[in-house]
Amino acid sequence: MLNGMKLQRFMNPSTTITATDLTQMTNKNPYVQTLIEMGYDEADCRMVASVGVKKTFPLNIHGRIFNTQEEYDDAVRDYINEL
């Protein structure tokens, strides 16, 4: 994945390796890599990717426990209506 120029850079002991260099070396997802290059944080990219994951109940969010999906949806509705 690394071309000869980059590999040579990492093999040189006098070269400083930055966090971006390490991310590029360990990140295998081209979509996340593109977002990182655009200035996004890798943790944010991964968090957004997990948003669609189905919730399991009982669900504990910051100490508040929701036993069912309906109970959670009602609490979200109440919160949004109060804004």
C-alpha positions, 0 to 999 in steps of 0.5 A: 500500500505504501509506495517506495518513497513513503516506505523509505521515509519511515525506514529513515530513523531521523524522520519523525512520524506524525499521527497522520502518518500512523493513521494512514498506515493503519487505516484500511477503509478508503472512505474513512481515509478520504474523510481524514484527509479532508480534516475530519477526526477518525473517531467521528467517522467511526461513530457516525458509521455506528449510528445505524446499529440497532439498539438493544433493550434495556438501554442505559443512556447516562444512567437513565434506563429505557426498558422498551423501544416505545419508552425510548421513543416517547422520551425522545419525543418529549425532549424534542417537544420541549425544545 
